[in-house]
């Protein structure tokens, strides 16, 4: 498990395709939550560059209309609650230039314990119905999901 390879996750909800491009670090025996990834600080939720999410059609996140296009995905991990963030600036390095003023949606979620240990940070697109889906992030022993709807 060397480095943090770039991975791409894709899925379709309704007629909207979702593509997530991210750096995928490994656990490698490290303490992840509260160790490698600090609690209560903005995290790029990947490695190297900001995680990029592309929607081919408009979506709704937390009641906010999001146009088709590219967005950065950040999180603020907490012990009990996480904040999941879509941000306009998808070309930034890590969270170095993160600007809360460029956020277009924020959602507070409760992390769920994973059934198995996930050795590499992994994204997936979950299709729940014809118009409802979620972007799921799994790593080590937990997962969080950003729900969205399509039109």
Residue pairs with C-beta under 8 A, 6 or more apart in sequence:
1 26
1 27
1 28
1 119
1 120
4 23
4 24
4 25
4 26
4 46
4 47
4 48
4 121
5 23
5 24
6 21
6 22
6 23
6 24
6 48
7 21
7 22
7 23
7 24
7 122
7 123
8 19
8 20
8 21
8 22
9 19
9 20
9 22
9 122
9 123
9 124
9 125
10 17
10 18
10 19
10 20
10 125
11 17
11 18
11 124
11 125
11 126
11 127
11 133
12 18
12 125
12 127
13 125
13 127
13 128
13 130
13 131
13 132
13 133
13 148
13 150
14 57
14 130
14 131
14 150
14 151
15 57
15 150
16 55
16 56
16 57
16 58
16 59
16 68
16 150
17 54
17 55
17 56
17 57
18 53
18 54
18 55
18 56
18 125
18 133
18 135
19 53
19 54
20 51
20 52
20 53
20 54
20 73
20 123
20 125
20 135
21 51
21 52
21 54
22 45
22 46
22 47
22 51
22 52
22 73
22 121
22 123
23 46
23 47
23 48
23 49
23 51
23 121
24 46
24 47
24 120
24 121
24 122
25 36
25 46
25 47
25 120
25 121
26 119
26 120
26 121
27 117
27 119
27 120
27 139
27 140
30 36
32 139
32 140
33 39
33 77
33 79
33 140
33 142
34 79
37 43
37 77
38 77
39 77
39 78
39 79
40 76
40 77
40 78
41 76
42 74
42 75
42 76
42 85
42 95
42 98
43 74
43 75
43 76
43 77
43 95
44 50
44 51
44 74
44 94
44 95
45 51
45 73
45 74
45 75
45 121
45 137
46 121
47 121
48 93
48 94
49 91
49 92
49 93
49 94
50 72
50 73
50 74
50 87
50 89
50 90
50 91
50 92
50 93
50 94
50 95
51 72
51 73
51 74
51 123
52 70
52 71
52 72
52 73
52 90
53 70
53 71
53 72
53 73
53 86
53 90
53 135
54 69
54 70
54 71
55 66
55 68
55 69
55 71
56 68
57 68
57 150
57 151
58 65
58 66
58 67
58 68
58 150
58 151
59 66
59 148
59 149
59 150
59 151
60 66
60 148
60 149
60 150
60 151
61 86
61 105
61 107
61 146
61 147
61 148
62 105
62 106
62 107
64 104
64 105
66 86
66 104
66 105
66 148
70 90
71 86
71 87
71 88
71 90
71 104
72 86
72 87
72 88
72 89
72 90
72 91
72 92
73 84
73 85
73 86
73 87
73 135
73 146
74 84
74 85
74 87
74 95
74 98
75 82
75 83
75 84
75 85
75 137
75 144
76 82
76 83
76 85
77 111
80 110
81 108
81 109
81 110
81 111
82 108
82 109
82 110
82 111
82 144
83 106
83 107
83 108
83 109
84 106
84 107
84 108
84 109
84 144
84 146
85 103
85 105
85 106
85 107
86 103
86 104
86 105
86 146
87 98
87 99
87 102
87 103
87 104
88 102
88 103
88 104
89 97
89 98
89 99
89 102
92 98
107 146
107 147
109 144
109 145
109 146
111 142
111 143
111 144
112 142
112 143
112 144
113 141
113 142
114 138
114 140
114 141
114 142
114 143
117 140
117 141
118 138
118 139
118 140
118 141
118 143
120 139
121 137
121 138
121 139
122 137
122 138
122 139
123 135
123 136
123 137
123 138
124 135
124 136
124 138
125 133
125 134
125 135
125 136
126 133
126 134
126 135
126 136
126 145
127 133
128 134
131 149
131 150
131 151
132 147
132 148
132 149
132 150
133 147
133 148
133 149
133 150
134 145
134 146
134 147
134 148
135 145
135 146
135 148
136 143
136 144
136 145
137 143
137 144
137 145
